[in-house]
Amino acid sequence: MNQQASALVTAADISRLAGVTRATVSNWRRRHPDFPAPAGGTDTSPTYDLDAVRAWLSARGQLPEDTPADRLRTALRTHPGDAELALHLLPVVLAAARLDRKEREALPELRDDALLRWVRSAADDGAKGFPGTEDAAVYAPEAAGPLRALLQCVVTDGAEAATDVLAERLLEDTGGTGTYLTPRPLADLMTRLLTDSTGAFPVSVLDPACGTGSLLAAAASAGATELHGQDILAAQAAQAAVRLRLSAPDTAITVRTGDSLRSDAFKGLTADAVLCNPPYGVREWGHDDLAYDQRWAYGVPPKGEPELAWVQHCLAHLAPGGRAVLLMPPAVAERTAGRRIRAQLVRDGALRAVVSLPQGAATPLHIGLHLWVLERPDPQAEAPGTILLVDAAPSENRDLDWATIDGTVLSVWRPYLADQDGFTGAPGIAAAMPVTDLLDEAVDLTPARRIRSASQQALRPALLARQASELYDQLRRTATDLVGLSTDGDWPPADDRPRDWRTATVSDLLRGGALSLLHTAPPGRRTRSGQPQLRPAAEPGARPALTAADVFENRPASGTEADLPAGVGLPLVQASDVLLTELLGVGRTAVARVAEPGETGCFLGPHLLLFRPDQRRLDPWFLAGFLAAEQNVNAAATGTSIIRVDPRRLRVPLLPLAEQQRYGAAFRHLHELRTAARRADQAAEDVRRLLSTGLTGGALLPRGHRSA
């Protein structure tokens, strides 16, 4: 028998293995001469022998306990060939997830021949709905090791975690360009824009560039019961199929492989709605071959305007009155080559809104992308006379706050949808622009430019001067609070070396009764009938819900009971509970803090973890400080498309209660310092923005200047 080949791992793999950041791995490579030399790859992207890396990490005490996910990664890398096996294992994940618990736990214990027979049978059934996985010949005897590792990962960590590991391997061999993941908060916002003025959600939704299915998953959570997806990459289409079947098992799902523009897999399909994050800047999209395509009802897209081809493809798949939401590069709103098509979209009423998003909302992170809301014109209806333009991008250097972005967009979109003629706009944020004003020579649809010019005409000098004075008073108060918390900078050092504690995992503490862990399922979880479990609209004065954004921003509870799932008991926040954000978003770290007095009795919102400590054994602020420690969170984070904290893997030092309380007081001080700094920063930005608007709009004069 041939000796099994050693796996090769990248720097990203090493960071996951050791529970550290990529920057830490780079530092190890530079500073430690004994760090393993590259065993393959390229100068810019080297790979390393896994056994050598493990030995090096073990010698330094940096090697955590081997997990089922780690063993699956190793098995996939040591299997001969490329990522083909990972692709064919995707339907196996779904087949295992459909079994009851006892049957699933028995699978990894089967003999090789019995295991392979079960897998081939499961693959034959599952591959029918999984693009690119039709050939079960890949399940040869040498695949038994990876299969066993996969099933153990499903049993221990869950089907979603196993899917994430397979996705990591698939992405390494994917050569797609211009395609990016749609973050879940953005997918949720795009989905909400599909809801009509009565609150009803479309039944059938199409995504012609579905990637791994994030937009379709959001649509299923919102209430769609028929999902159609297509992607040019078989690996991504297969991932989408398994993810959607895991998250929405009672929904009708069709996912196909192919180039949607050149080879539309859904010809003749008329969907109620379309969601799409099309590939950006792909010049070879089929311009020459598709010059006479019937989809170009608004004009033949120039070769350099592929996004306008996707716009018309999406419109062609809508029923009259159906709505589409697309994520677009900002240049599409102003490029000269596309002005004729933009003009026709505006003139016919096909374009209903353009929303500018802040940088970091989605990849590419350095660009503020746009959302285009489109409707298939109804031939029997009169074309609308206005288009809604929304500038939802916050001021410079602001943290990405999805609760604020959602509130900004929906607070103007819903009133505009309900009464387009009576909608008055929001100064500096939104305006209902007359179609005739947009049909100038440039047909520039960039929201900030149009809104700014409209807002300057409505400035009131006396009101702005009074508001500026009030904001200055607020700035002085917040600055005083910050200075008061910044006076004590004497933090004594430890001994020559950092302290080394004995620690216990949260899992250990739960078993020992030192704390309890509560969690609320995400909204939209579906019943066996296929209908989403959503609560009715909250009555006035109903109990509020604390959201993950509320914890991050340290602000009052902003959610409502209507945002929470029905049919399950909802945890209520109590005094001294420790709250931890579960998902790691773009540019953010996990945040933990103790519940504020005003939050007692609130519902616990989704994507928040609640730790309720026995205060005779654990100090709440001590627990919050160590739970959110960066190295602790990195070691407990799982997933690739969505980074999620596994709370049971977090570690807490074992210290006497009196010493915990001293650390707890320090962590509470740091929390108050951070909160005061954020408030002062926000107050300064509010002053700057208002004064800038007033000065540039001619409503305010510089200090010391006397009006004529």
N, C-alpha and C positions, 0 to 999 in steps of 0.2 A: 504494500500500500504506500502510495506517495505521501510524503510528509506535507501536512497542511501549510499552505503559504501564509506568511505573516501579513497582516493588514497594513495598508498605508493610510495615514490620517493627515488631515490638514491642520493648520493652526486653529481654525474654528472648531474642529473636532476636539483638539487638545483643551481649548477653553471650556467646552462643555464637559469634558471628562473630569477636569480638575475643579470645575465650579468657579472659574475666574473669568475676567474679561479678556478680550483679544489683546488689549494693550499690555496686560500682564504677561501673556505668552510672548509677545514681542520683546519685552524687557528681559525675560528669561533667556531668549535666544542671544541677545546682545551681551548680557552681563555674566553669563555662566559658560565658561569654556567647555564644560562637560555635558552641556545640553546636546542631545542626539543630533548628529549631522543629517541633513536631508538625504532621503533614500530614493527620491524620485521627484516628479513634478517639474517645475520650471524655476528659474531664478526669482521670478516675481510671485510664484505660487507654489512653493515647495511642499512636498509630502514627506512624512516621517514614518519610520517603522513603529508600529503600535506597541510591540513588546518592549522595544528600547525606551519608548516614551513612558510606558507603565513602570518600568524598572526605575527610571530617573525620578518620576513623581513619587514612587513608593519610598525611595531612599531619602527624599526630602520631607516625607510625611504629608504630601499634597494629594495623595491618591484616595479619593472617597470610596465608600463601599460600592462595589460593582452592582449596577441595577439591571433589571431586565432590558430596559431600553439600550443601555450600553452594550449588553451582550448581543442584542439584535444588530446594532451598528457594526460590531466586530464580525458577526456572522455574514452580513451582507458584503463586507469588504473582502473577506477571505474567500468568498465564493467565486469561482472562476468566471470570467466574462464581465460584461458591463452591467448597467442597471436594469437589464431586462427582467431579472428575477424579481426585483422590487416592484416593477410594474405588474407582474403576474400575481404578486402576493396581495394586491389591494382587494380583489374580490374575496380572498380567503379571510381577510379581516372582517368583512361584513358577514360572511357565512358563520364565523365563530361567534360574532356578536349576537346573532339571531338565536343561538342555542340557549337553553336554560343554564343556570350557573353550574350545576353539577356536571352536565355534559361538557361544558366549556373547560372546566378545571381538569377533566379527565383526558383531554386531548394531548397535552404535552407528555403524558405518561405512556402513550401508545407506542408499540414497537414501530420501527421504521416502515415496514411494509404496510401495516394497518394505517399508520398516519398518512402515508402517501396515497393509499386507496381513498381515504376520506377526503383528502385535499383535492385529488383529481375529480371526485364526484362533486364536491362543493364548487370547484372552479368551472366545471362544465355547466352547472346551473347558473352561477353568478356571472360568468363572462359574457352572457347574452346581453347584459346591459352595461358592459364595461368596455369602452373603445380600446382596442389594441391588446386585449388580453384573451383573445379567442383560442390561442394555441396552448393547450395544456401539456405539450411535450416537454416544456421547460421543467416540469416537476419530476426530474430524474432522481435516482437514489441519492446522489450527492447533495440534493436540495433538502434532505431531511433535517440537517443541522439548522440552517436558517429558518425552516418551517417551524421547528420546535421552539427556537428562540422567539419567533414572531408570536406564536400562540401563548407562550409564557408571558410575553409583554402584554398581550391582550388581557390575559387573566389577571395580572398583577396591576398594571397601570391603566388599563382600559383601551377600548378600540381607537379612540381619538389619538391617544399618545402613540400607539403603534402606527397609525396612519401618518403622524408627523415624522416618525423615524424613516418610514419608507419614502416620504416626500423629500427628506434631506438627501437621500441617495439619488432619487430621480432628478433633482434639481442640478446635481453635479454634471450630469450628461445632457442637460437641456441647452440647446443653442439658441433659444428664442431671444429676440431683442425687442425693446420697445413695449414689452408686456410687464405689468406690475400688479402686485397684490393690492386689492382695495381694502383698506383697514375697516374693521367692523363698525366703528362709530360713523365713518363716512358712508358705508353701505346702508346703515340704518337711516341716516338722513336722506339719502337718495330714495330709499323705499318710502319714507314718509311723504315725500313729494308726489308719490303716485296716488295717495289717498284722495278721494274726491271730497267735495264740500259737505257731503252727508256723512263722511267717515267710513264709507265702504271701500274695501280694498279689491283690486282686480283679481279675478280667478286665475287666469293664465298669464304667465310672465316668461318672456324670452330674453336670454343673454347670448348674443351671437359671438362674443369673445369672452367666454365664461371663466377661463383660467381654472382655478381650483374650486370655483363655485361660491365665492363669498357673497356676491350680490344675490344669487339665487337662494342661498341659505337665509339671508335677511328677508327676502320676499316670502319664503315659507314661514318664517317666524311671524310675519305680519298678517298672514292669512291666505296667501296664494295656495291653490290646491293642484295646479298643473304647472310644472316647471320644464322649460326647454332650454338646453344649452348646447353650444358648439364651440370647439377650440381647435386651433390648427395643430397643437401638440397633443399627441396621443397620451403622453404621460399626464398632462394637466387635465385632459378630459376624463381620464380614468380616476384621478384623484377627486375631481368634482363629483363623479358618479357615486363613489363610496362615501364621501363626506355628506352628500345630500341624503343618501339612504340611511345613514346613521342618525342625522339630526332631524329628518322628516320622513320617518318610515312609512307613513300612511299617505304620502303625497305621490301623485303620478309624475314620474321623473323620466325624461328622455335626454340623454347626453350623447352627442355624436362628435366625430373627429372630422376636421376638414377646414379649408380656408373659406370663411363665410362669404367673402366678396367674390371669389372665383368659383367656388363650388358650394353653393348654399344648400345645406342639408335639410332646410325647412321650407323649400319652395312651396308656395300655396298656403303656408300657415298664416293665419290672422290672429294675433295675440291681443289680449286686453291691454297689455303693457309691455314695455321693453326697458331693461336696465343694461347699461353697457359702459365698460371702461376700455375703450378701444386702444390698440397699440398706437404709439406715437411715432411720428416721423418716419414711417416705413414707406419709402418712395416707390419700391417695387411692389405695388399693391394690385397691379393688373390694369393700369390705365389704358394701355393700348388694346388689350383683349376685350375690355368692357366698354369701349367707346359708345356703343349703341345700346347699352343695357337699358331696359325699360324702367329700372329703378330710379334713373336720373330725371325725376319729374321737375326738379328745380334747377337743372343745368348740369352739364358734364363736368365732374370735378377735375380741376387741373391736376397734373401729376404731383405737384408739391402740396396738394390739399387732400391727403387721404382721409383726414378726419371728416371732411364734408361728404366723402363717399359713405362712411359709416353712418353719418346722420341720415342720409337718404335711404340707406339699407334698413335702418331701424324704422323709419317712417313707413316704408313699404310693407312692413310686417304688422302694422297696427290697423285695428278696425277704426272706422271713422269715429272721432272723439276720443280714441285711445291715447294714452300718454306715454312718453319715453323720457328717461333721465339719463344723460350721458356725461361722463367726466372728460373734460376737454382741456388741451393746452390753451393758455390765454391768447397766444398768437392767432388762433383761429378766428377770434373776434375782430381782428383788425388787419390781417394780411390783405394786401392789395389784390392778389390773385383770386381770392374768394369772395370779393365784395358783391359780385353779381348774384351768386347763389345766396349769400346772406340777405341781400335785398329781396329776393324772391321768397325766401322763408319768412321774412318779416311781413312782406306785402300780403301773402296768402294766409297769414295767421298760424303758420306751422310752428314758429318759435314763440313760446309763451313767456319764458323768463331766462335770464342769465344771472348766475350767482358767482361772485368771486370769493374764493376761499383763501385762507392764510397759507403762507409757506409752511411746509411740514405736514399739511393735511394728508398728503399721499405722495408717493414717489412719482416724479423727481422732487425731493424734499425742498430744493432751493427755489422752486417755482410755485407761485400762487395760482393754482389751477382754477378752472371754471366749471360750474354745473350748467348744462343747457337743458331746459325743460321744454319738450316738444309735444305737439298734439297733431294727430292726423286730422286735417280740416274736414268738417262735415259739409258736403256740397250743398245741403239744404239750409245751412246756417250762415248768418252774416259774419264776415271776418272781424275779429276784435280790433278795436282802435288803439290799444296800448299794449306795451310789453313791460313786464316787471323787471327792473334791474336792481340787484341787491349787492351791496359791498359788505360782505361778512368777514373780511380780513381785519383782525385787530391791529392796533398800532404796532410800531416797530418793537422788536425784541420782547414780545409778550409770549408767555407760555401758551401752548395749544390747549384750549379749553373747549371741549366738545359740547358741554352743556350750554355754554354761552353762544357758540356757533349755532347750535340747534335752535336755541331760543330766538336768536337774531333772525334767522331765515324763516322759521315757521311763524313767528309773530307778524310777519308782513305777508308771507305767501297765503296763509289761510284767510285773512281779511280780504286780500286782493281777489282770491278765488271766489269768495262769497259775494263780493260787490265790486266788480272791476270799475264801474262808472263812478262809484262813490269813494273809492280808495284815494286817500290824500297823501300817502307816502310817509316816510320817516326821515326827517332832515339828516343829511350826511350818511344815511344808511340805505334807503330804498326810495325809488321813484317809479311811478307808472308813466313811462315815456310814450308820448303819442307816436304812432307809426310814422306820421308825416315828418316828425323831427329827426327820426333815425334814418330816413331815406335821403340822406345827403350824398355828396360825392364819395365819401370814405365808407359809409355804412359801418362806422366803428361802434361795436356793441360792448366795449369795455365799461363795466359798471362804474368804476371810480371816476372816470372822466365825465361821463354823462351826469352822474349824480352830483358831482361837485359843481358843475355849471348850473344845474337846476337849484341847488341849495343856496347858492350865493344870492339868488334873486329874492329869497325869503328871509334873509337875516334881519333881526330887529336889534339895533344898537343898544338901546337902554336895557333890554332883557339880557343880552350877552354880558354887559358890564356888571349887572347885579349877580349873574351866575358866576362870573369870574371872581368876584369878591367872596362869595360863599365857598367856592372851591379852594381859594387860598386859605380861608379859615380852617377848612378840613385838612389841608396839607400841613398847616402848622401843628394841629393836634396830633396827627399821626407821626410827624417827625419828632415831636416831644416824647411820645411813647417809645419810639425806636431808640432815641438817645438814652432814655432811662434804662432800657434793657441792655445797652451796650457799654455801660460803665465798668462792669466787672470782667476783666480779661485775664485774671490770675487763675490759671488751671495748672496745678502742679503735675510734673512728669512722674511716671512710674519709675521703677528701678532701671537698671541698665538695659533690661530687656522687657518687652511688653508682657503683661500678665498672661498666664496660661491657665484657663479655667477648665474644670470638668464640665461637660455640657450634657444635656438631654434633649432629645427630639420632642417636638410637639406631640408626636405619636405616643412617646413614653409618658409625657405629662397627662395626656388624655386617659391613658390606661390607669395611671395612678390617681386620677381624680383631682389633680391640681388645677385643671381648667376644663372648660367645655368649649366646643366649636360649633358655631351656627352659620348657616349659609342659605341664601334665597336663590332658587333656580331662576335662570334668565326668563324674561317674559316671552310669551308666544309658544311655550311648550305645548305640544299637540296631544289631544286625546286619541283614543283608539279609533274614533270615528273620523279622524283627520282634521277636526276643527281646532284652531288654536285656543288655548285656555287663557283668555284675556278677561280682565275684570271690567265691569261697566264703568262709565265715566264717574269720577268721584263727585259726591255731593259737596256743596259748599260747607266748609268747616270740617271736612273729613280729615282723618289722621294723615299727616305727611309721611313721605318716604325719604330716607337718607340715601343719597346716591354716591357712587364712587367719586364723581367730580366734586360733590360737596365736601367729602373728606379731604381730597387733595387740596382744595382751595380754602378749607376751614371756614365754610360759610354755612348759613342755616339750610335745613333740609328743603330741597327744591322739587323733589319728586312727589307724585301722587299715587294713591292706591290703584288708579287705573293703569299705571305703568307696570304693575306687578302681576305675576301669574295667578290665575284662579285655581281653585280645586286643591290648594295645598295650604298648610298652616304657615303663616308668615311670622318670622321672629320679630320681636319688639326690642328696641334698644333699651338697656338699663344703665343706671349710673355705674361708672367704673368699668364698663365694657371696653375692650380694646378693639379698634377697627383697623383693618388692613386692606388696602386696595389689592385686588387679585390679579389684574391684568397690567402688563407693562406696556404702555403706549409709546409713541414716537417721542423721543427726547425726555422721557419721564422715568423716574425710579419709583419703587413702591413707597407708599407713605403709610405710617401707622401712628395713631394717636388715641388718646382716651376720649370717650364720649363726653361732649359738653353737657352742662345741666339742661339746656333747652332742647337737647336731642332725646331726652328720656321719654319713652313712649312712642317714638317714631318707628315706622316699619323699616326693616333692613332691606335696602335695595339690592339689585343684582350686582355681581362682580365685587361684592364686599365680603370680607371674612370677619366674623365677630368672635373674639376670644373672651370668654367670661372666666376670669381667674378666681380661685379661692384665695381671698385676700389675707387669709391666715398663713398662706404659703408663698404667694406671689404678689409683688407690688405691680399695679397696673402700668404705671409709666416706665418702670424698669422693663416689663415685658414688651411694651410698645417699642422702646428704643432698640432692643436687641432683635426683635422680629424683623424690623425694617432695615437692619444693617446691610449694606450693599453686598458684602461677601456672603452673608447668610442667604439673601434673596437670590443671588446668582446661582448658588449651589442648589437651590430648591426650585429654580425656574425650569419649565418644560415647554416644548412646542417650538415651531418655527414660524408658521404663518400667524399664530396668535401665541404670544408669550404669556404663560400663566404660572402663578406661584402655587406650588404644591404645599399647602400649609403643614402637612404632617412631617415634611422633611426639614422644616425650619428647626434651628437649634437654639437653646436658651442656657446660659451659664447657671450652675447650681451654686447659689450664694446664700448666706444667712439673710433673713428678712431685713434686718437693720441695714446691712450693706446694700441690699436691693433698693431700699428707700433712698439712700444717698445717691445712687445712680439714677433712680427715678426722678429725684428733684432736678438733677442736671439735665435729663432728657426733656423734662417739662419746660425748663428755662429755654432750651434750644427751640422747642416748639413755639413758645411765645415770641422768641426773637424772630423766627422765620415768619410768623404771622404778622408781626408789626412791620417787618421789612416789606412784605407783599402789599400791605395796606398803604404804606407810605409811597411805594413805587406806583401803585394804582392812582393814588391821589395826585402825584406829580404828573403822571401821564394824562389824567383828566384835565388838569390845568393847562398843560402844553397843548393838548388837542383843541380845547375851546378857544384859547388865545390865538392859536395859529389860524383857526377858522375865521375868527373875528378880524384879525389883522389882514389876512390875505383877501377877505371878502369886503374890506372897506367899512366894516361895522364898528371896529375899535381902532383907537389911535395909540401910538407908542407912548410910554410914560413920559411926562414932561412936555408932551406936544399939546398945543392949544388949538382947538378948532377955529377956523376962520369965522 
